């Protein structure tokens, strides 16, 4: 969980919120987490995303330690956040998602 909180403006607070959400559920062992991170590092969803029949927006945290610099550049970057903006900056994340939803809704209305 500490990896996920890295890069946040207040990593300790993000960690505490994440821990509170997960509660006492069983923790994954380090080997399982490491294998999962290795898998994610090689995962390429570009073809799936390109084939989607709906709008796709990729948002990444500017300081997300779990995303490569290339992955961060490929999407729209949320400044000042890491991997958990929903915990550290929920209002900023909501505003960004709302902005994209409004843009997509307006574009769809104009086409119809």
N, C-alpha and C positions, 0 to 999 in steps of 0.2 A: 504494500500500500504506500510505502514511503516513496517509491519510484513514481507513482502516479501523482503525488503531491509536489514533486520537484518542479521548479519553474513557476510556481504560483506566487503571486505577490506576498502572500502570507502562507508559506508552506505548512507551518505548524497548524494553523487554523483549518486549512484544507484537509490535512491528515485527520484532525479531530472530527471534522464533519463526515469524512468518508468512513472512519471507524464507527461513528454513531449510526450511520446508515446500515453498515454491515452487521453491527451488533456482535453477538457471540457465535455467529455461524462459523463452521470449521474453516480454518485457514488452509490454503493450498501450500504444499511444501515447496521449497526453493527449486527443486528439480523440475516440478511441474510448471512453475512460473517461468523458469528459464527456457524450457522447451516451448512454451506458449509464446514467449517473446521472440525466440528464434523463428518460429513459424510466421508470426506477424511481420518480422523483418523481411521475409521473402514473399509474402503475400502480395499479389498484384491483381487488383480488382478493376483495372482500367477497361478491359474488354466488357465486363459486366456493366460498369457504369456507362460506357459509351452506348451500349445496346438498350439502356433503360428507355421506356416510353413516357417518361415524366422528367420534369426538371430536376437536376442534381446540383447541389451546392456543397462544396467541400470546405469546411471551416476547420482550421487548425490553430492551436495556441502558439503564439510567437516563441515561447520558451518551452514548448513541449519536448521533454527529453526522450519520449518514446517515438517521436517522428523524426525522420531524417531531414536535413535541410532541404533536400529536393522535394520531399513530400510537403513540407511547409510552404515551399514556393509554388507548388502545383495548385494549391487551393487558396482560399481567402484566409488571411491571417488575422486572428484576434490579438490585438496588441496587449502586452503586459500580462498575459496568462500562460499557463502551462497546459497540462493534460486534463485538468478538471475545472474548466471555467464555470460549469454548472454549480460547483461548490464555492469557488473563490470569487466569481464575478457574475452571479446569476442574472442581474439586471442588464449588464452589458451583453451577455449572451442572448437573452430574451429580445433585447432591442435589435441585435444583429439578425436573428432569425425572423423577427417580425418585419424588418426592412426587406429581407429577401422574399418573404411570403407576399408582402404588398406589391413588390416589383413583379413577381410572377403572376399575381392576380390581375394587376393592371395590364400586363402584356397579353394575358389570355382574354381579357375583356375587349381589348382593342382589336384583336384578331377576329373575334366572333361577330 
